[in-house]
Amino acid sequence: MQNFIERAVIVTKGDVLQIPPLPTRMMSRTEPVTLRDAERDHILKALEESNWVVGGLHGAAARLGGARTPLIDKVRKRGLTRDSDGS
């Protein structure tokens, strides 16, 4: 819910809050997922939601409940980039 409201505030232009469309269905994997893959996907989602801002009050590290430096290390170690597709 918090992410939905934050996204609404971010995409709103002007004084009236614009509600972004809700996802029509949840994406789910049918094959087993490793912990490493799940962590990678989770980090990537947080980075996308924060527009690739890592530090600060609304950055990806804060969204994940951690510190900026360890997150930067994980991003580098996993080779995550803005054009990562999550696969």
Biopython code that builds the backbone (N, CA, C, O; Angstrom):
import numpy as np
from Bio.PDB.StructureBuilder import StructureBuilder

atoms = [
    (1, "MET", "N", (0.822, -1.178, 0.000)),
    (1, "MET", "CA", (0.000, 0.000, 0.000)),
    (1, "MET", "C", (0.873, 1.250, 0.000)),
    (1, "MET", "O", (0.607, 2.197, -0.740)),
    (2, "GLN", "N", (1.921, 1.251, 0.837)),
    (2, "GLN", "CA", (2.803, 2.412, 0.900)),
    (2, "GLN", "C", (3.457, 2.670, -0.461)),
    (2, "GLN", "O", (3.522, 3.812, -0.915)),
    (3, "ASN", "N", (3.938, 1.612, -1.105)),
    (3, "ASN", "CA", (4.561, 1.775, -2.425)),
    (3, "ASN", "C", (3.573, 2.318, -3.442)),
    (3, "ASN", "O", (3.938, 3.142, -4.281)),
    (4, "PHE", "N", (2.322, 1.865, -3.379)),
    (4, "PHE", "CA", (1.288, 2.328, -4.296)),
    (4, "PHE", "C", (1.056, 3.824, -4.114)),
    (4, "PHE", "O", (0.961, 4.564, -5.094)),
    (5, "ILE", "N", (0.965, 4.265, -2.873)),
    (5, "ILE", "CA", (0.744, 5.688, -2.587)),
    (5, "ILE", "C", (1.963, 6.510, -3.005)),
    (5, "ILE", "O", (1.819, 7.582, -3.592)),
    (6, "GLU", "N", (3.166, 6.008, -2.701)),
    (6, "GLU", "CA", (4.378, 6.718, -3.107)),
    (6, "GLU", "C", (4.434, 6.859, -4.625)),
    (6, "GLU", "O", (4.769, 7.928, -5.136)),
    (7, "ARG", "N", (4.112, 5.799, -5.342)),
    (7, "ARG", "CA", (4.112, 5.859, -6.798)),
    (7, "ARG", "C", (3.089, 6.877, -7.292)),
    (7, "ARG", "O", (3.368, 7.618, -8.235)),
    (8, "ALA", "N", (1.914, 6.927, -6.675)),
    (8, "ALA", "CA", (0.892, 7.904, -7.061)),
    (8, "ALA", "C", (1.413, 9.324, -6.885)),
    (8, "ALA", "O", (1.190, 10.180, -7.741)),
    (9, "VAL", "N", (2.104, 9.575, -5.781)),
    (9, "VAL", "CA", (2.662, 10.906, -5.539)),
    (9, "VAL", "C", (3.716, 11.236, -6.589)),
    (9, "VAL", "O", (3.775, 12.366, -7.074)),
    (10, "ILE", "N", (4.555, 10.252, -6.945)),
    (10, "ILE", "CA", (5.628, 10.482, -7.915)),
    (10, "ILE", "C", (5.075, 10.782, -9.302)),
    (10, "ILE", "O", (5.566, 11.689, -9.974)),
    (11, "VAL", "N", (4.064, 10.040, -9.743)),
    (11, "VAL", "CA", (3.561, 10.214, -11.111)),
    (11, "VAL", "C", (2.576, 11.364, -11.244)),
    (11, "VAL", "O", (2.236, 11.756, -12.360)),
    (12, "THR", "N", (2.116, 11.909, -10.135)),
    (12, "THR", "CA", (1.143, 12.998, -10.190)),
    (12, "THR", "C", (1.808, 14.290, -10.623)),
    (12, "THR", "O", (2.856, 14.678, -10.106)),
    (13, "LYS", "N", (1.181, 14.939, -11.572)),
    (13, "LYS", "CA", (1.613, 16.263, -12.002)),
    (13, "LYS", "C", (0.469, 17.206, -11.670)),
    (13, "LYS", "O", (-0.652, 17.019, -12.144)),
    (14, "GLY", "N", (0.742, 18.197, -10.874)),
    (14, "GLY", "CA", (-0.297, 19.131, -10.488)),
    (14, "GLY", "C", (-0.739, 18.890, -9.057)),
    (14, "GLY", "O", (-0.050, 18.225, -8.283)),
    (15, "ASP", "N", (-1.899, 19.438, -8.714)),
    (15, "ASP", "CA", (-2.388, 19.407, -7.340)),
    (15, "ASP", "C", (-3.311, 18.237, -7.015)),
    (15, "ASP", "O", (-3.596, 17.986, -5.844)),
    (16, "VAL", "N", (-3.781, 17.520, -8.028)),
    (16, "VAL", "CA", (-4.713, 16.418, -7.802)),
    (16, "VAL", "C", (-3.968, 15.097, -7.936)),
    (16, "VAL", "O", (-3.343, 14.831, -8.962)),
    (17, "LEU", "N", (-4.037, 14.273, -6.897)),
    (17, "LEU", "CA", (-3.350, 12.985, -6.888)),
    (17, "LEU", "C", (-3.913, 12.076, -7.976)),
    (17, "LEU", "O", (-5.118, 11.829, -8.027)),
    (18, "GLN", "N", (-3.031, 11.582, -8.845)),
    (18, "GLN", "CA", (-3.423, 10.670, -9.920)),
    (18, "GLN", "C", (-3.092, 9.247, -9.489)),
    (18, "GLN", "O", (-1.952, 8.964, -9.119)),
    (19, "ILE", "N", (-4.053, 8.366, -9.531)),
    (19, "ILE", "CA", (-3.874, 6.982, -9.117)),
    (19, "ILE", "C", (-3.382, 6.164, -10.312)),
    (19, "ILE", "O", (-4.068, 6.090, -11.332)),
    (20, "PRO", "N", (-2.186, 5.540, -10.197)),
    (20, "PRO", "CA", (-1.703, 4.714, -11.311)),
    (20, "PRO", "C", (-2.552, 3.447, -11.432)),
    (20, "PRO", "O", (-3.151, 3.007, -10.451)),
    (21, "PRO", "N", (-2.606, 2.867, -12.617)),
    (21, "PRO", "CA", (-3.404, 1.645, -12.784)),
    (21, "PRO", "C", (-2.844, 0.500, -11.954)),
    (21, "PRO", "O", (-1.631, 0.352, -11.801)),
    (22, "LEU", "N", (-3.747, -0.300, -11.428)),
    (22, "LEU", "CA", (-3.338, -1.482, -10.665)),
    (22, "LEU", "C", (-2.920, -2.585, -11.625)),
    (22, "LEU", "O", (-3.453, -2.682, -12.730)),
    (23, "PRO", "N", (-1.968, -3.418, -11.209)),
    (23, "PRO", "CA", (-1.600, -4.540, -12.078)),
    (23, "PRO", "C", (-2.806, -5.450, -12.293)),
    (23, "PRO", "O", (-3.600, -5.676, -11.380)),
    (24, "THR", "N", (-2.931, -5.966, -13.509)),
    (24, "THR", "CA", (-4.075, -6.813, -13.816)),
    (24, "THR", "C", (-3.915, -8.232, -13.287)),
    (24, "THR", "O", (-4.896, -8.925, -13.019)),
    (25, "ARG", "N", (-2.663, -8.652, -13.141)),
    (25, "ARG", "CA", (-2.423, -9.987, -12.588)),
    (25, "ARG", "C", (-1.044, -10.004, -11.963)),
    (25, "ARG", "O", (-0.178, -9.202, -12.313)),
    (26, "MET", "N", (-0.850, -10.914, -11.046)),
    (26, "MET", "CA", (0.445, -11.061, -10.383)),
    (26, "MET", "C", (1.314, -11.996, -11.204)),
    (26, "MET", "O", (0.858, -13.040, -11.672)),
    (27, "MET", "N", (2.561, -11.610, -11.371)),
    (27, "MET", "CA", (3.502, -12.475, -12.064)),
    (27, "MET", "C", (3.988, -13.530, -11.078)),
    (27, "MET", "O", (4.381, -13.205, -9.958)),
    (28, "SER", "N", (3.961, -14.766, -11.485)),
    (28, "SER", "CA", (4.465, -15.822, -10.615)),
    (28, "SER", "C", (5.309, -16.781, -11.439)),
    (28, "SER", "O", (5.045, -17.024, -12.617)),
    (29, "ARG", "N", (6.318, -17.309, -10.795)),
    (29, "ARG", "CA", (7.193, -18.269, -11.458)),
    (29, "ARG", "C", (6.691, -19.675, -11.153)),
    (29, "ARG", "O", (6.227, -19.960, -10.049)),
    (30, "THR", "N", (6.790, -20.527, -12.131)),
    (30, "THR", "CA", (6.387, -21.917, -11.907)),
    (30, "THR", "C", (7.586, -22.783, -11.566)),
    (30, "THR", "O", (7.436, -23.833, -10.940)),
    (31, "GLU", "N", (8.786, -22.351, -11.975)),
    (31, "GLU", "CA", (9.974, -23.124, -11.673)),
    (31, "GLU", "C", (10.552, -22.696, -10.325)),
    (31, "GLU", "O", (10.286, -21.583, -9.871)),
    (32, "PRO", "N", (11.333, -23.555, -9.680)),
    (32, "PRO", "CA", (11.937, -23.188, -8.402)),
    (32, "PRO", "C", (12.855, -21.975, -8.554)),
    (32, "PRO", "O", (13.493, -21.792, -9.590)),
    (33, "VAL", "N", (12.909, -21.165, -7.524)),
    (33, "VAL", "CA", (13.728, -19.959, -7.526)),
    (33, "VAL", "C", (14.780, -20.098, -6.431)),
    (33, "VAL", "O", (14.474, -20.477, -5.300)),
    (34, "THR", "N", (16.017, -19.786, -6.783)),
    (34, "THR", "CA", (17.059, -19.820, -5.770)),
    (34, "THR", "C", (16.968, -18.565, -4.907)),
    (34, "THR", "O", (16.394, -17.557, -5.321)),
    (35, "LEU", "N", (17.530, -18.633, -3.724)),
    (35, "LEU", "CA", (17.561, -17.475, -2.843)),
    (35, "LEU", "C", (18.328, -16.342, -3.508)),
    (35, "LEU", "O", (17.942, -15.179, -3.392)),
    (36, "ARG", "N", (19.401, -16.667, -4.194)),
    (36, "ARG", "CA", (20.202, -15.656, -4.904)),
    (36, "ARG", "C", (19.370, -14.943, -5.978)),
    (36, "ARG", "O", (19.426, -13.720, -6.102)),
    (37, "ASP", "N", (18.597, -15.720, -6.753)),
    (37, "ASP", "CA", (17.742, -15.121, -7.785)),
    (37, "ASP", "C", (16.636, -14.269, -7.166)),
    (37, "ASP", "O", (16.319, -13.193, -7.674)),
    (38, "ALA", "N", (16.053, -14.750, -6.074)),
    (38, "ALA", "CA", (14.992, -13.993, -5.404)),
    (38, "ALA", "C", (15.541, -12.676, -4.866)),
    (38, "ALA", "O", (14.890, -11.637, -4.979)),
    (39, "GLU", "N", (16.737, -12.718, -4.281)),
    (39, "GLU", "CA", (17.352, -11.490, -3.761)),
    (39, "GLU", "C", (17.656, -10.525, -4.907)),
    (39, "GLU", "O", (17.422, -9.323, -4.790)),
    (40, "ARG", "N", (18.175, -11.053, -6.006)),
    (40, "ARG", "CA", (18.489, -10.223, -7.176)),
    (40, "ARG", "C", (17.233, -9.528, -7.687)),
    (40, "ARG", "O", (17.250, -8.324, -7.942)),
    (41, "ASP", "N", (16.150, -10.274, -7.837)),
    (41, "ASP", "CA", (14.891, -9.701, -8.313)),
    (41, "ASP", "C", (14.354, -8.645, -7.350)),
    (41, "ASP", "O", (13.827, -7.617, -7.777)),
    (42, "HIS", "N", (14.489, -8.903, -6.062)),
    (42, "HIS", "CA", (14.012, -7.973, -5.038)),
    (42, "HIS", "C", (14.815, -6.667, -5.075)),
    (42, "HIS", "O", (14.249, -5.577, -4.988)),
    (43, "ILE", "N", (16.117, -6.791, -5.205)),
    (43, "ILE", "CA", (16.975, -5.610, -5.303)),
    (43, "ILE", "C", (16.641, -4.827, -6.570)),
    (43, "ILE", "O", (16.516, -3.603, -6.536)),
    (44, "LEU", "N", (16.498, -5.529, -7.671)),
    (44, "LEU", "CA", (16.192, -4.874, -8.944)),
    (44, "LEU", "C", (14.868, -4.116, -8.869)),
    (44, "LEU", "O", (14.758, -2.997, -9.371)),
    (45, "LYS", "N", (13.877, -4.722, -8.249)),
    (45, "LYS", "CA", (12.574, -4.057, -8.106)),
    (45, "LYS", "C", (12.702, -2.787, -7.261)),
    (45, "LYS", "O", (12.134, -1.752, -7.609)),
    (46, "ALA", "N", (13.444, -2.863, -6.156)),
    (46, "ALA", "CA", (13.637, -1.686, -5.303)),
    (46, "ALA", "C", (14.375, -0.587, -6.057)),
    (46, "ALA", "O", (14.040, 0.589, -5.914)),
    (47, "LEU", "N", (15.366, -0.950, -6.850)),
    (47, "LEU", "CA", (16.091, 0.035, -7.639)),
    (47, "LEU", "C", (15.184, 0.698, -8.669)),
    (47, "LEU", "O", (15.237, 1.913, -8.859)),
    (48, "GLU", "N", (14.361, -0.091, -9.326)),
    (48, "GLU", "CA", (13.434, 0.468, -10.320)),
    (48, "GLU", "C", (12.423, 1.394, -9.662)),
    (48, "GLU", "O", (12.114, 2.460, -10.195)),
    (49, "GLU", "N", (11.903, 0.990, -8.498)),
    (49, "GLU", "CA", (10.909, 1.809, -7.804)),
    (49, "GLU", "C", (11.498, 3.119, -7.292)),
    (49, "GLU", "O", (10.778, 4.105, -7.136)),
    (50, "SER", "N", (12.808, 3.133, -7.031)),
    (50, "SER", "CA", (13.454, 4.352, -6.550)),
    (50, "SER", "C", (14.152, 5.110, -7.687)),
    (50, "SER", "O", (14.925, 6.038, -7.444)),
    (51, "ASN", "N", (13.872, 4.706, -8.917)),
    (51, "ASN", "CA", (14.491, 5.317, -10.098)),
    (51, "ASN", "C", (16.016, 5.248, -10.007)),
    (51, "ASN", "O", (16.714, 6.182, -10.401)),
    (52, "TRP", "N", (16.513, 4.147, -9.490)),
    (52, "TRP", "CA", (17.930, 3.848, -9.357)),
    (52, "TRP", "C", (18.660, 4.778, -8.407)),
    (52, "TRP", "O", (19.876, 4.943, -8.506)),
    (53, "VAL", "N", (17.925, 5.386, -7.486)),
    (53, "VAL", "CA", (18.544, 6.140, -6.398)),
    (53, "VAL", "C", (18.806, 5.126, -5.295)),
    (53, "VAL", "O", (17.877, 4.471, -4.824)),
    (54, "VAL", "N", (20.063, 4.987, -4.879)),
    (54, "VAL", "CA", (20.428, 3.963, -3.907)),
    (54, "VAL", "C", (20.307, 4.478, -2.481)),
    (54, "VAL", "O", (19.697, 3.823, -1.635)),
    (55, "GLY", "N", (20.887, 5.652, -2.204)),
    (55, "GLY", "CA", (20.895, 6.187, -0.845)),
    (55, "GLY", "C", (19.768, 7.167, -0.603)),
    (55, "GLY", "O", (18.950, 7.441, -1.481)),
    (56, "GLY", "N", (19.748, 7.684, 0.607)),
    (56, "GLY", "CA", (18.746, 8.683, 0.959)),
    (56, "GLY", "C", (17.497, 8.066, 1.551)),
    (56, "GLY", "O", (17.337, 6.847, 1.602)),
    (57, "LEU", "N", (16.630, 8.934, 1.988)),
    (57, "LEU", "CA", (15.409, 8.521, 2.691)),
    (57, "LEU", "C", (14.486, 7.647, 1.843)),
    (57, "LEU", "O", (13.828, 6.750, 2.369)),
    (58, "HIS", "N", (14.433, 7.905, 0.532)),
    (58, "HIS", "CA", (13.525, 7.154, -0.339)),
    (58, "HIS", "C", (14.264, 6.293, -1.354)),
    (58, "HIS", "O", (13.674, 5.818, -2.325)),
    (59, "GLY", "N", (15.561, 6.095, -1.123)),
    (59, "GLY", "CA", (16.360, 5.286, -2.033)),
    (59, "GLY", "C", (16.113, 3.800, -1.854)),
    (59, "GLY", "O", (15.398, 3.377, -0.946)),
    (60, "ALA", "N", (16.716, 3.020, -2.732)),
    (60, "ALA", "CA", (16.532, 1.571, -2.722)),
    (60, "ALA", "C", (16.999, 0.941, -1.416)),
    (60, "ALA", "O", (16.357, 0.020, -0.911)),
    (61, "ALA", "N", (18.112, 1.427, -0.860)),
    (61, "ALA", "CA", (18.622, 0.851, 0.392)),
    (61, "ALA", "C", (17.604, 1.029, 1.514)),
    (61, "ALA", "O", (17.369, 0.102, 2.290)),
    (62, "ALA", "N", (17.002, 2.202, 1.604)),
    (62, "ALA", "CA", (15.988, 2.442, 2.637)),
    (62, "ALA", "C", (14.771, 1.555, 2.408)),
    (62, "ALA", "O", (14.200, 1.033, 3.366)),
    (63, "ARG", "N", (14.373, 1.378, 1.167)),
    (63, "ARG", "CA", (13.219, 0.517, 0.846)),
    (63, "ARG", "C", (13.487, -0.928, 1.255)),
    (63, "ARG", "O", (12.578, -1.658, 1.651)),
    (64, "LEU", "N", (14.751, -1.324, 1.151)),
    (64, "LEU", "CA", (15.109, -2.698, 1.498)),
    (64, "LEU", "C", (15.470, -2.854, 2.969)),
    (64, "LEU", "O", (15.708, -3.968, 3.436)),
    (65, "GLY", "N", (15.512, -1.753, 3.695)),
    (65, "GLY", "CA", (15.808, -1.814, 5.121)),
    (65, "GLY", "C", (17.275, -2.016, 5.434)),
    (65, "GLY", "O", (17.624, -2.584, 6.469)),
    (66, "GLY", "N", (18.138, -1.553, 4.540)),
    (66, "GLY", "CA", (19.569, -1.734, 4.755)),
    (66, "GLY", "C", (20.339, -0.464, 4.498)),
    (66, "GLY", "O", (19.764, 0.610, 4.323)),
    (67, "ALA", "N", (21.653, -0.602, 4.477)),
    (67, "ALA", "CA", (22.538, 0.530, 4.250)),
    (67, "ALA", "C", (22.937, 0.618, 2.774)),
    (67, "ALA", "O", (22.857, -0.361, 2.032)),
    (68, "ARG", "N", (23.357, 1.785, 2.381)),
    (68, "ARG", "CA", (23.711, 2.071, 0.993)),
    (68, "ARG", "C", (24.933, 1.275, 0.518)),
    (68, "ARG", "O", (24.895, 0.681, -0.559)),
    (69, "THR", "N", (25.996, 1.257, 1.295)),
    (69, "THR", "CA", (27.246, 0.624, 0.858)),
    (69, "THR", "C", (27.098, -0.882, 0.590)),
    (69, "THR", "O", (27.552, -1.347, -0.455)),
    (70, "PRO", "N", (26.480, -1.663, 1.491)),
    (70, "PRO", "CA", (26.303, -3.091, 1.176)),
    (70, "PRO", "C", (25.421, -3.317, -0.053)),
    (70, "PRO", "O", (25.633, -4.271, -0.801)),
    (71, "LEU", "N", (24.431, -2.444, -0.262)),
    (71, "LEU", "CA", (23.580, -2.597, -1.443)),
    (71, "LEU", "C", (24.384, -2.328, -2.711)),
    (71, "LEU", "O", (24.240, -3.052, -3.696)),
    (72, "ILE", "N", (25.219, -1.308, -2.700)),
    (72, "ILE", "CA", (26.069, -1.020, -3.860)),
    (72, "ILE", "C", (26.959, -2.218, -4.162)),
    (72, "ILE", "O", (27.134, -2.577, -5.327)),
    (73, "ASP", "N", (27.525, -2.841, -3.129)),
    (73, "ASP", "CA", (28.361, -4.026, -3.323)),
    (73, "ASP", "C", (27.567, -5.162, -3.973)),
    (73, "ASP", "O", (28.065, -5.832, -4.878)),
    (74, "LYS", "N", (26.335, -5.377, -3.512)),
    (74, "LYS", "CA", (25.506, -6.448, -4.084)),
    (74, "LYS", "C", (25.134, -6.145, -5.533)),
    (74, "LYS", "O", (25.124, -7.045, -6.373)),
    (75, "VAL", "N", (24.830, -4.892, -5.826)),
    (75, "VAL", "CA", (24.484, -4.502, -7.195)),
    (75, "VAL", "C", (25.673, -4.777, -8.122)),
    (75, "VAL", "O", (25.503, -5.334, -9.207)),
    (76, "ARG", "N", (26.855, -4.391, -7.697)),
    (76, "ARG", "CA", (28.061, -4.630, -8.505)),
    (76, "ARG", "C", (28.345, -6.124, -8.654)),
    (76, "ARG", "O", (28.643, -6.600, -9.749)),
    (77, "LYS", "N", (28.250, -6.859, -7.540)),
    (77, "LYS", "CA", (28.546, -8.289, -7.553)),
    (77, "LYS", "C", (27.617, -9.050, -8.498)),
    (77, "LYS", "O", (28.040, -9.997, -9.161)),
    (78, "ARG", "N", (26.360, -8.637, -8.558)),
    (78, "ARG", "CA", (25.373, -9.314, -9.406)),
    (78, "ARG", "C", (25.284, -8.721, -10.808)),
    (78, "ARG", "O", (24.534, -9.217, -11.648)),
    (79, "GLY", "N", (26.051, -7.656, -11.061)),
    (79, "GLY", "CA", (26.075, -7.054, -12.390)),
    (79, "GLY", "C", (24.769, -6.399, -12.784)),
    (79, "GLY", "O", (24.426, -6.360, -13.966)),
    (80, "LEU", "N", (24.036, -5.883, -11.811)),
    (80, "LEU", "CA", (22.759, -5.244, -12.115)),
    (80, "LEU", "C", (22.979, -3.886, -12.751)),
    (80, "LEU", "O", (23.805, -3.098, -12.291)),
    (81, "THR", "N", (22.236, -3.620, -13.807)),
    (81, "THR", "CA", (22.285, -2.333, -14.500)),
    (81, "THR", "C", (20.863, -1.898, -14.802)),
    (81, "THR", "O", (19.918, -2.677, -14.672)),
    (82, "ARG", "N", (20.725, -0.649, -15.205)),
    (82, "ARG", "CA", (19.387, -0.138, -15.528)),
    (82, "ARG", "C", (18.697, -0.949, -16.622)),
    (82, "ARG", "O", (17.468, -1.006, -16.661)),
    (83, "ASP", "N", (19.451, -1.563, -17.492)),
    (83, "ASP", "CA", (18.843, -2.355, -18.549)),
    (83, "ASP", "C", (18.722, -3.838, -18.188)),
    (83, "ASP", "O", (18.449, -4.667, -19.056)),
    (84, "SER", "N", (18.926, -4.178, -16.890)),
    (84, "SER", "CA", (18.685, -5.561, -16.435)),
    (84, "SER", "C", (17.204, -5.855, -16.599)),
    (84, "SER", "O", (16.359, -5.016, -16.286)),
    (85, "ASP", "N", (16.894, -7.034, -17.086)),
    (85, "ASP", "CA", (15.490, -7.370, -17.317)),
    (85, "ASP", "C", (14.895, -8.250, -16.243)),
    (85, "ASP", "O", (13.753, -8.690, -16.376)),
    (86, "GLY", "N", (15.632, -8.518, -15.187)),
    (86, "GLY", "CA", (15.094, -9.329, -14.110)),
    (86, "GLY", "C", (15.221, -10.816, -14.328)),
    (86, "GLY", "O", (14.830, -11.597, -13.461)),
    (87, "SER", "N", (15.763, -11.235, -15.474)),
    (87, "SER", "CA", (15.901, -12.678, -15.721)),
    (87, "SER", "C", (17.306, -13.130, -15.469)),
    (87, "SER", "O", (17.611, -14.313, -15.625)),
]
sb = StructureBuilder()
sb.init_structure("model")
sb.init_model(0)
sb.init_chain("A")
sb.init_seg("    ")
for serial, (resi, resn, name, xyz) in enumerate(atoms, 1):
    if name == "N":
        sb.init_residue(resn, " ", resi, " ")
    sb.init_atom(name, np.array(xyz, "f"), 0.0, 1.0, " ", f" {name:<3s}", serial, name[0])
structure = sb.get_structure()
